């Protein structure tokens, strides 16, 4: 069945980079909120067609996101798969797209929604530019991780400075991100999926993110906040999300855990996926 949603693909320029952009807009209802969606590491936007398209159509949301540098169509065209060029470049691109959305839809509130690394970036963007967004939804963000130790941290910072674009291939992920075995196989075999990761990204996730999300970000973050985790997430400990929300300065903050679910809530078993979608959609509508 065709959804009453307008899907638009386009290529845009950010500096000298060519970036793939994808957006969904309801056909039959006015736009009541705009969402900037930020995908995770190794991920890309068209993977979310069957999820974000219906969310847009059913709720009157305009949703837009890009294939970040090093991923999806953007990474394929630039022949730079896995090299996102680090946190600061990613945040610059997020600011650029957020500004485009606000320019196109100045009269509706803008929300950030990100998955995994994209969720961490959404929180960082809201922290750095607090007046830009109405609220943030972070799905399974990597707020804490294993401590690599002083020697490894020093090596990562040094390598991240000298050769930030050096890319390693970690191989296909053996850690299931969903209990839905069919969807997991589909995700793994997606031709735009990549298991490559840059030194800069490893440095960010293991060395830069943990101290920021332990103190600086939660102590300053005042916007409405929704953090969702699967209770059986094998990649990021759900308790890190709970602790982050408890510390957050915001007075409008919610942590929700879905029992038994894994890392990728939007590709989980149908009941869990729909519950997560209902939670985030309802949360946005309550804050319009």
C-alpha positions in Angstrom: 0.0 0.0 0.0 1.3 3.4 -0.9 1.8 5.7 2.0 0.6 9.4 1.8 4.2 10.6 2.1 6.4 12.5 -0.3 9.9 11.0 -0.4 12.7 13.2 -1.8 16.3 12.3 -2.5 18.9 15.0 -3.3 22.6 15.7 -3.4 23.8 18.8 -1.5 27.2 20.4 -1.1 28.7 21.1 2.3 32.0 22.8 1.6 33.7 20.7 -1.1 31.8 17.5 0.0 28.9 16.0 -1.9 26.3 14.7 0.6 23.3 12.5 0.0 20.1 13.8 1.7 16.8 12.0 2.1 13.5 13.4 3.4 9.9 12.4 4.0 7.0 14.8 4.1 3.3 14.0 4.7 1.1 14.5 1.6 -2.3 14.8 3.2 -1.7 16.7 6.5 0.1 19.9 7.4 3.6 19.6 8.9 3.4 20.1 12.6 7.0 19.2 13.6 10.3 18.8 11.9 12.8 16.0 12.8 16.4 15.9 11.9 17.3 12.2 12.0 21.0 11.2 12.5 21.9 7.6 11.6 24.5 5.4 13.4 27.9 4.2 12.5 28.0 2.0 9.3 24.4 3.0 8.7 22.5 5.1 6.1 19.2 6.9 5.6 17.4 4.8 3.0 17.6 1.8 5.4 14.9 3.7 7.4 12.3 4.0 4.6 9.9 1.5 6.1 10.2 3.2 9.5 10.5 6.9 9.0 8.1 7.2 6.0 5.1 5.9 8.1 6.1 8.0 11.1 6.1 11.1 8.8 2.8 10.2 7.1 0.9 9.2 10.3 1.9 12.1 12.5 2.4 15.1 10.2 6.2 15.1 10.7 8.7 16.3 8.2 11.8 14.1 8.6 15.2 14.7 7.0 18.7 13.2 7.3 21.9 12.7 5.4 24.2 9.8 4.7 27.0 11.1 6.8 30.5 11.3 5.4 32.0 7.8 5.0 28.6 6.1 4.9 25.9 5.0 2.5 25.6 6.9 -0.8 27.9 9.7 0.5 30.7 7.3 1.3 30.2 5.3 -1.9 30.4 8.3 -4.1 33.5 9.7 -2.4 35.1 6.3 -2.1 35.7 6.9 1.6 33.6 4.2 3.3 34.1 4.2 7.1 35.8 7.6 7.3 33.4 10.1 8.9 36.3 12.5 9.5 35.6 12.7 13.2 33.2 14.2 15.7 33.8 17.9 14.9 33.1 17.4 11.1 30.0 15.4 11.8 28.7 18.1 14.2 29.4 20.7 11.6 27.3 18.8 9.0 24.5 18.3 11.6 24.4 22.1 12.2 24.3 22.7 8.4 21.3 20.4 7.9 19.5 21.7 11.0 19.8 25.2 9.6 18.4 24.1 6.3 15.4 22.4 8.0 14.7 25.5 10.2 14.9 27.7 7.0 12.4 25.5 5.2 10.1 25.0 8.2 10.5 28.1 10.4 7.1 28.0 12.1 7.3 24.4 13.5 9.5 23.0 16.3 12.6 21.1 15.3 13.5 17.9 17.1 16.8 15.9 16.8 16.5 12.1 16.8 19.6 9.9 16.5 20.4 6.2 16.7 23.6 4.8 18.3 26.5 7.2 17.4 23.9 9.4 15.8 22.1 9.6 19.2 25.4 10.8 20.8 25.9 13.4 18.1 22.3 14.6 18.6 22.9 15.1 22.3 26.2 16.9 21.6 24.6 19.2 19.0 21.9 20.2 21.5 24.5 20.8 24.1 26.6 23.0 21.8 23.6 24.9 20.3 20.9 24.8 22.9 18.6 27.3 21.2 18.3 25.3 18.0 16.0 22.4 19.0 12.8 21.8 20.9 13.9 18.4 22.1 16.2 15.4 21.6 15.5 11.7 21.2 18.5 9.4 21.6 18.1 5.7 20.7 20.8 3.5 22.2 23.5 6.2 22.3 27.1 5.2 23.2 27.3 7.2 26.4 29.8 5.0 28.2 32.2 2.2 27.1 35.1 0.2 28.2 38.1 2.2 29.5 41.0 1.5 27.2 43.5 2.6 29.7 46.1 5.3 29.7 48.5 3.9 27.1 45.7 3.0 24.7 44.1 6.4 25.1 47.4 8.2 24.5 47.9 6.1 21.4 44.4 6.7 20.1 44.7 10.5 20.6 48.1 10.5 18.9 46.9 8.4 15.9 43.6 10.3 15.8 45.7 13.5 15.3 48.2 12.1 12.9 46.1 9.7 10.7 42.4 10.4 11.6 41.2 9.0 8.3 43.0 5.7 8.6 40.2 3.1 8.2 40.1 -0.5 9.6 37.6 -3.2 8.6 36.2 -4.9 11.7 34.3 -7.5 9.6 30.6 -8.2 9.9 29.2 -7.6 13.3 28.8 -10.9 15.2 26.8 -9.1 17.9 23.1 -9.2 17.0 21.6 -5.7 17.2 18.0 -7.1 17.1 16.1 -10.2 18.0 14.5 -10.2 14.6 16.7 -12.7 12.8 15.3 -11.8 9.3 15.9 -8.1 9.7 19.3 -8.8 11.2 20.3 -10.8 8.1 18.9 -8.0 5.9 20.9 -5.4 7.8 24.1 -7.4 7.5 23.6 -8.0 3.7 22.7 -4.5 2.9 25.1 -3.4 0.1 25.4 0.0 1.7 26.2 -1.3 5.1 29.9 -1.0 6.1 32.0 -2.6 8.9 34.8 -0.1 8.3 35.7 2.4 11.0 38.2 5.2 11.2 40.8 5.8 14.0 39.1 9.1 14.6 35.8 7.4 15.3 37.4 4.8 17.7 39.0 7.7 19.5 35.7 9.6 19.8 33.7 6.7 21.1 36.3 5.3 23.6 38.1 8.5 24.6 36.1 11.6 23.8 32.4 10.6 24.4 32.7 9.1 28.0 34.0 12.1 29.9 31.7 14.5 28.0 28.6 12.4 28.7 29.6 11.7 32.3 29.8 15.4 33.3 29.8 18.3 30.8 26.8 17.4 28.6 24.3 16.3 31.3 25.2 19.2 33.6 24.4 21.7 30.9 21.6 20.0 28.8 18.3 21.8 29.5 16.1 20.9 26.5 13.4 18.1 26.7 15.1 14.7 26.5 14.0 11.2 25.7 16.5 8.4 25.9 15.5 4.9 24.8 17.4 1.6 25.2 16.9 -2.1 24.7 17.1 -3.9 28.0 19.4 -6.6 26.4 21.6 -4.2 24.4 24.8 -6.1 23.8 26.7 -3.0 22.5 25.9 -0.2 25.0 24.9 -0.8 28.6 21.4 0.5 29.1 22.3 1.7 32.6 24.5 4.3 31.0 21.4 5.9 29.5 19.6 5.8 32.8 22.4 7.5 34.7 22.8 10.1 32.0 19.1 11.1 32.2 19.3 11.2 36.0 22.2 13.6 35.8 20.7 15.8 33.0 19.9 19.4 34.1 16.7 19.2 32.0 13.5 19.2 34.0 11.7 17.4 31.1 13.6 14.2 30.8 12.6 10.5 30.3 14.5 7.3 30.2 12.7 4.2 28.9 14.0 0.7 28.6 12.3 -2.0 26.4 12.8 -5.4 28.2 14.6 -8.0 26.2 15.3 -5.7 23.2 18.7 -5.3 21.6 20.6 -2.2 20.3 18.5 -1.4 17.2 15.0 -0.6 18.5 13.6 0.5 15.1 14.5 -2.9 13.6 13.4 -5.0 16.6 10.5 -7.6 16.8 7.3 -6.0 15.6 5.7 -5.4 19.0 8.8 -3.8 20.4 9.4 -1.7 17.3 5.9 -0.3 17.3 6.1 0.4 21.0 9.3 2.4 20.5 7.7 4.3 17.6 4.6 5.0 19.6 6.7 6.3 22.5 8.8 8.7 20.4 5.9 9.9 18.3 3.7 10.6 21.3 6.6 12.3 23.1 7.1 14.7 20.2 3.4 15.5 19.8 3.1 16.3 23.5 5.8 19.0 23.0 4.6 20.7 19.9 
